[in-house]
């Protein structure tokens, strides 16, 4: 423990964001640099708790008090060694993780929690700056080969771990560049893509092979992969968007969120010249109150939308925890993102009943109704409030209401993987119904966080290694935690 009274002496600080009027003119990350002295103070706030609940809050089980102490003492090599022992990509999670570890920080009971995510990002960036992160190919190879299908955070983590175990790893990616959701889902103002490219370059130097523009079932057959590789990891994410299924949802101008966000990232990456979906001068409605909806707001603001309204089915969350939502649970409180700060109206407890179109088949409005949430026989439900139905103008609508599971493109069937009623593949210890095919990430557990995807990739790698070699020296979570999470995934 670096500073015994650091949590008393120093207040929580996080980086200052650039002015919203300035930052909507570009797609660069929005935060200004954070000084070394400020970071030292934030690390000093860690109390080195006897029972560090932040460990349980973090899906990766990051050893947070230890790397906080190393940062306080400016022992950067020790800090990155500790962090990399549990997290393959701290430069990703340090930028885009919602930080469940901070929600579980003991200091958060009656004070602001330790700025763990900020510290994690700065450990990674300082390690790169000092040359502490280097290509480290395995000294020996096992002669075994593994195909990883999908290069999102789960696929990358699995590939990284299996390569370090000495296996020959090939990552197949249907898009032109690796990264999956990291590259084609998360906007650059949250995660600039040079951060991904930097890590991919190191993985290539360490021996991981990336085969992009390769979609299973088109460029290459599943049978070919099963025949030529000793094991397969499927990590293609939960790419099947949830539809609204109401009248007018097929009108021009009604899009799933990722159709918009992915194309914009391709524009910034130089893959295409312009986004076929433009929000410039339009009245934009974003349906869905989560992070993806927020990303649509930020991107629409940068397009120059005339107005942006975000609709949320659920009631407006409270500003502070309620009695039935105590620490260390995830706080069900109102979250205001940087995109909201840039400009958008947020409306809660509202239901979209119909998209209204013109003679050309274009969306021109929405029919909405206000909701009242109440206890309906032991469960919360809603009823429409009479007299509140109305129409509002809308030139462009984005559906950001989640995902139902893996894309229904025949991939699971091609690899002879059985599914459950909820369309998620059946799995036990990350194994599918096909003995040599393993599962990881959102396609196994359903839509979740990037940090969970990395955890899934790491755990799947352990099971693949055991399958290939009889045992594994790769690190893994506590066995009891491992089996609980597996049961959760199987429950859907």
MIKOL-580719 format. One record per residue (C-alpha): residue in three letters; x, y negated, z negated. Coordinates in steps of 0.2 Angstrom, whole numbers, padded with zeros to 4 digits, always signed. Layout:
# residues N
ALAXYZ
...
***
This chain:
# residues 492
UNK+0000+0000+0000
UNK+0008-0016+0006
UNK-0001-0030-0004
UNK-0010-0025-0020
UNK-0021-0040-0019
UNK-0021-0043+0000
UNK-0040-0040+0000
UNK-0042-0054-0012
UNK-0029-0066-0005
UNK-0034-0065+0013
UNK-0051-0066+0022
UNK-0055-0056+0037
UNK-0050-0064+0054
UNK-0052-0059+0072
UNK-0046-0066+0088
UNK-0054-0082+0094
UNK-0063-0080+0110
UNK-0061-0092+0125
UNK-0075-0105+0127
UNK-0091-0097+0135
UNK-0092-0110+0148
UNK-0074-0106+0153
UNK-0074-0087+0153
UNK-0089-0085+0163
UNK-0079-0091+0178
UNK-0068-0076+0178
UNK-0067-0057+0173
UNK-0052-0058+0161
UNK-0053-0052+0144
UNK-0061-0065+0133
UNK-0050-0066+0117
UNK-0035-0077+0114
UNK-0018-0069+0107
UNK-0017-0065+0089
UNK-0002-0071+0079
UNK+0010-0058+0070
UNK+0007-0067+0054
UNK-0012-0066+0055
UNK-0010-0048+0059
UNK+0001-0045+0044
UNK-0012-0053+0033
UNK-0026-0042+0040
UNK-0016-0026+0037
UNK-0013-0032+0020
UNK-0032-0032+0016
UNK-0032-0013+0017
UNK-0034-0006-0001
UNK-0027+0011+0002
UNK-0042+0019-0006
UNK-0041+0035-0015
UNK-0055+0041-0004
UNK-0053+0032+0013
UNK-0071+0033+0020
UNK-0064+0025+0036
UNK-0057+0042+0040
UNK-0074+0050+0040
UNK-0081+0035+0050
UNK-0069+0037+0064
UNK-0073+0052+0076
UNK-0054+0054+0079
UNK-0050+0055+0060
UNK-0037+0041+0062
UNK-0026+0039+0047
UNK-0030+0021+0045
UNK-0023+0016+0028
UNK-0006+0023+0033
UNK-0004+0014+0049
UNK-0011-0002+0041
UNK+0003+0000+0028
UNK+0016+0002+0042
UNK+0009-0014+0051
UNK+0010-0024+0035
UNK+0029-0019+0033
UNK+0031-0022+0052
UNK+0037-0003+0054
UNK+0030-0002+0072
UNK+0038+0014+0077
UNK+0030+0023+0062
UNK+0013+0014+0065
UNK+0012+0020+0083
UNK+0018+0038+0078
UNK+0004+0039+0065
UNK-0009+0031+0077
UNK-0004+0042+0092
UNK-0005+0058+0081
UNK-0024+0057+0082
UNK-0028+0045+0096
UNK-0022+0047+0114
UNK-0027+0030+0120
UNK-0027+0017+0106
UNK-0026+0003+0119
UNK-0043+0008+0125
UNK-0052+0010+0108
UNK-0043-0005+0101
UNK-0053-0015+0114
UNK-0070-0007+0117
UNK-0074+0004+0101
UNK-0089-0002+0091
UNK-0077+0002+0076
UNK-0088+0015+0065
UNK-0072+0015+0054
UNK-0075-0003+0049
UNK-0093+0001+0045
UNK-0087+0014+0033
UNK-0073+0003+0025
UNK-0074+0003+0006
UNK-0070-0015+0006
UNK-0086-0018+0016
UNK-0097-0014+0001
UNK-0096-0032-0005
UNK-0084-0040+0007
UNK-0080-0041+0025
UNK-0071-0025+0031
UNK-0053-0023+0036
UNK-0051-0028+0055
UNK-0046-0010+0059
UNK-0050-0011+0078
UNK-0039-0027+0080
UNK-0025-0019+0071
UNK-0026-0003+0082
UNK-0025-0013+0098
UNK-0010-0023+0092
UNK-0001-0007+0087
UNK-0003-0001+0104
UNK+0002-0017+0113
UNK+0017-0020+0101
UNK+0023-0002+0105
UNK+0022-0005+0123
UNK+0031-0022+0121
UNK+0045-0013+0111
UNK+0047+0002+0123
UNK+0041+0014+0109
UNK+0028+0022+0121
UNK+0038+0032+0134
UNK+0035+0046+0146
UNK+0037+0062+0136
UNK+0035+0077+0148
UNK+0034+0094+0139
UNK+0051+0103+0138
UNK+0044+0120+0144
UNK+0030+0125+0154
UNK+0018+0140+0150
UNK+0015+0145+0168
UNK-0004+0142+0165
UNK-0014+0130+0176
UNK-0030+0120+0170
UNK-0042+0110+0181
UNK-0050+0095+0173
UNK-0066+0089+0182
UNK-0068+0070+0178
UNK-0056+0057+0173
UNK-0066+0047+0160
UNK-0060+0046+0142
UNK-0064+0064+0138
UNK-0056+0071+0154
UNK-0040+0061+0151
UNK-0039+0066+0133
UNK-0040+0084+0137
UNK-0028+0083+0151
UNK-0015+0073+0140
UNK-0016+0086+0126
UNK-0015+0101+0138
UNK-0001+0094+0147
UNK+0009+0091+0131
UNK+0005+0110+0127
UNK+0015+0114+0143
UNK+0001+0119+0155
UNK+0000+0113+0173
UNK-0015+0101+0173
UNK-0024+0094+0188
UNK-0037+0081+0186
UNK-0051+0080+0199
UNK-0060+0063+0201
UNK-0073+0059+0214
UNK-0069+0041+0214
UNK-0054+0033+0222
UNK-0046+0029+0205
UNK-0045+0038+0189
UNK-0054+0031+0173
UNK-0072+0036+0175
UNK-0083+0025+0164
UNK-0068+0016+0158
UNK-0065+0010+0176
UNK-0082+0010+0184
UNK-0093+0006+0169
UNK-0085-0006+0157
UNK-0083-0024+0163
UNK-0066-0031+0165
UNK-0070-0045+0153
UNK-0070-0031+0140
UNK-0056-0020+0147
UNK-0045-0025+0161
UNK-0040-0011+0172
UNK-0021-0014+0171
UNK-0023-0006+0154
UNK-0030+0010+0162
UNK-0017+0010+0176
UNK-0003+0008+0163
UNK-0008+0024+0154
UNK-0011+0034+0170
UNK+0006+0030+0176
UNK+0014+0037+0160
UNK+0003+0053+0162
UNK+0009+0055+0180
UNK+0027+0053+0174
UNK+0023+0067+0161
UNK+0017+0079+0174
UNK-0002+0077+0175
UNK-0008+0078+0193
UNK-0022+0067+0199
UNK-0033+0072+0214
UNK-0044+0057+0217
UNK-0058+0055+0231
UNK-0061+0074+0227
UNK-0079+0078+0223
UNK-0083+0096+0218
UNK-0095+0103+0230
UNK-0090+0092+0244
UNK-0071+0091+0246
UNK-0067+0106+0236
UNK-0078+0121+0231
UNK-0081+0126+0213
UNK-0076+0144+0218
UNK-0060+0138+0224
UNK-0056+0130+0208
UNK-0061+0145+0197
UNK-0050+0156+0208
UNK-0035+0145+0208
UNK-0034+0139+0190
UNK-0033+0149+0173
UNK-0046+0137+0165
UNK-0057+0123+0169
UNK-0063+0108+0158
UNK-0079+0100+0164
UNK-0079+0082+0158
UNK-0090+0072+0170
UNK-0100+0062+0158
UNK-0119+0060+0155
UNK-0122+0051+0172
UNK-0140+0055+0174
UNK-0149+0038+0170
UNK-0165+0037+0161
UNK-0179+0031+0172
UNK-0193+0020+0166
UNK-0206+0029+0177
UNK-0219+0015+0179
UNK-0228+0007+0193
UNK-0216-0002+0205
UNK-0200+0005+0199
UNK-0195+0009+0217
UNK-0196-0009+0222
UNK-0181-0018+0230
UNK-0172-0027+0216
UNK-0175-0014+0203
UNK-0158-0005+0199
UNK-0150+0006+0186
UNK-0137-0004+0177
UNK-0122+0006+0183
UNK-0126+0003+0201
UNK-0123-0015+0197
UNK-0108-0014+0185
UNK-0099-0001+0195
UNK-0099-0010+0211
UNK-0093-0026+0202
UNK-0078-0017+0195
UNK-0075-0011+0213
UNK-0075-0029+0219
UNK-0063-0034+0205
UNK-0052-0019+0209
UNK-0051-0023+0227
UNK-0060-0007+0233
UNK-0075-0017+0241
UNK-0077-0035+0247
UNK-0093-0040+0238
UNK-0106-0033+0226
UNK-0121-0027+0236
UNK-0132-0032+0221
UNK-0130-0051+0218
UNK-0138-0060+0203
UNK-0133-0077+0209
UNK-0148-0089+0207
UNK-0160-0076+0202
UNK-0171-0073+0187
UNK-0163-0057+0179
UNK-0172-0046+0167
UNK-0162-0033+0158
UNK-0172-0019+0151
UNK-0163-0011+0136
UNK-0154-0019+0121
UNK-0138-0009+0120
UNK-0120-0012+0126
UNK-0124-0007+0144
UNK-0138-0020+0144
UNK-0126-0033+0136
UNK-0113-0029+0150
UNK-0127-0033+0163
UNK-0129-0050+0155
UNK-0111-0054+0155
UNK-0109-0049+0173
UNK-0125-0058+0178
UNK-0119-0074+0170
UNK-0103-0073+0180
UNK-0113-0071+0196
UNK-0122-0087+0192
UNK-0140-0081+0187
UNK-0154-0094+0186
UNK-0160-0085+0170
UNK-0157-0069+0160
UNK-0169-0061+0148
UNK-0165-0045+0139
UNK-0180-0034+0133
UNK-0179-0022+0119
UNK-0193-0010+0114
UNK-0188-0009+0096
UNK-0191-0023+0083
UNK-0178-0036+0080
UNK-0165-0028+0067
UNK-0162-0037+0051
UNK-0146-0048+0049
UNK-0140-0038+0034
UNK-0142-0020+0028
UNK-0158-0014+0021
UNK-0160-0003+0005
UNK-0163+0012+0016
UNK-0147+0009+0026
UNK-0134+0009+0013
UNK-0115+0009+0015
UNK-0106+0019+0022
UNK-0119+0023+0035
UNK-0118+0013+0052
UNK-0127-0003+0049
UNK-0143-0005+0058
UNK-0142-0024+0059
UNK-0143-0037+0073
UNK-0128-0036+0084
UNK-0123-0052+0095
UNK-0111-0048+0109
UNK-0099-0060+0118
UNK-0111-0059+0133
UNK-0126-0064+0122
UNK-0116-0080+0117
UNK-0113-0084+0135
UNK-0132-0086+0138
UNK-0147-0075+0137
UNK-0165-0074+0130
UNK-0168-0059+0119
UNK-0185-0052+0116
UNK-0189-0038+0104
UNK-0204-0027+0102
UNK-0210-0028+0120
UNK-0215-0015+0133
UNK-0213-0016+0151
UNK-0229-0009+0159
UNK-0227-0013+0178
UNK-0215-0020+0191
UNK-0224-0032+0202
UNK-0219-0033+0220
UNK-0223-0044+0236
UNK-0228-0039+0253
UNK-0209-0036+0258
UNK-0208-0023+0244
UNK-0197-0034+0233
UNK-0199-0036+0214
UNK-0205-0053+0209
UNK-0212-0051+0192
UNK-0215-0039+0177
UNK-0230-0036+0167
UNK-0226-0035+0149
UNK-0235-0033+0132
UNK-0230-0036+0114
UNK-0229-0022+0102
UNK-0233-0019+0084
UNK-0222-0006+0075
UNK-0231+0004+0061
UNK-0231+0020+0051
UNK-0241+0032+0062
UNK-0244+0047+0051
UNK-0227+0049+0043
UNK-0217+0043+0059
UNK-0214+0025+0066
UNK-0223+0021+0082
UNK-0230+0007+0091
UNK-0247+0000+0097
UNK-0250-0013+0110
UNK-0256-0030+0103
UNK-0272-0035+0112
UNK-0272-0051+0121
UNK-0253-0052+0123
UNK-0251-0044+0141
UNK-0244-0056+0153
UNK-0233-0058+0169
UNK-0216-0065+0169
UNK-0205-0069+0185
UNK-0191-0057+0190
UNK-0180-0057+0205
UNK-0169-0043+0199
UNK-0171-0030+0185
UNK-0158-0019+0177
UNK-0163-0003+0168
UNK-0151+0000+0154
UNK-0161+0012+0143
UNK-0148+0026+0142
UNK-0144+0043+0150
UNK-0152+0060+0149
UNK-0137+0071+0152
UNK-0125+0077+0166
UNK-0129+0072+0184
UNK-0141+0084+0192
UNK-0130+0087+0207
UNK-0127+0106+0206
UNK-0110+0105+0197
UNK-0115+0115+0182
UNK-0124+0129+0193
UNK-0108+0129+0204
UNK-0097+0133+0189
UNK-0110+0146+0183
UNK-0114+0136+0167
UNK-0131+0139+0158
UNK-0140+0124+0152
UNK-0152+0121+0137
UNK-0170+0114+0139
UNK-0163+0096+0137
UNK-0152+0099+0152
UNK-0136+0098+0142
UNK-0125+0114+0145
UNK-0124+0127+0132
UNK-0108+0127+0122
UNK-0100+0136+0108
UNK-0083+0129+0102
UNK-0082+0119+0118
UNK-0084+0135+0128
UNK-0098+0136+0141
UNK-0108+0152+0146
UNK-0094+0155+0159
UNK-0079+0162+0149
UNK-0065+0151+0158
UNK-0075+0135+0159
UNK-0075+0123+0144
UNK-0085+0107+0141
UNK-0080+0090+0134
UNK-0087+0073+0131
UNK-0105+0066+0135
UNK-0109+0080+0146
UNK-0108+0092+0131
UNK-0115+0081+0117
UNK-0125+0068+0127
UNK-0123+0050+0129
UNK-0110+0043+0115
UNK-0095+0032+0112
UNK-0078+0032+0121
UNK-0070+0036+0104
UNK-0081+0052+0103
UNK-0077+0056+0121
UNK-0058+0056+0117
UNK-0061+0067+0101
UNK-0071+0079+0112
UNK-0057+0080+0125
UNK-0044+0083+0111
UNK-0055+0097+0103
UNK-0059+0105+0120
UNK-0040+0106+0124
UNK-0037+0115+0107
UNK-0049+0129+0113
UNK-0043+0130+0130
UNK-0025+0132+0124
UNK-0031+0146+0112
UNK-0040+0154+0126
UNK-0024+0154+0137
UNK-0011+0157+0124
UNK-0020+0166+0110
UNK-0016+0152+0098
UNK-0013+0134+0098
UNK-0001+0121+0090
UNK-0011+0106+0096
UNK-0019+0096+0082
UNK-0037+0097+0078
UNK-0050+0091+0066
UNK-0054+0100+0049
UNK-0063+0116+0053
UNK-0079+0112+0043
UNK-0080+0095+0052
UNK-0077+0104+0069
UNK-0091+0117+0067
UNK-0104+0104+0060
UNK-0101+0093+0076
UNK-0103+0108+0087
UNK-0119+0112+0079
UNK-0125+0094+0082
UNK-0120+0095+0100
UNK-0130+0111+0103
UNK-0145+0104+0094
UNK-0145+0091+0108
***
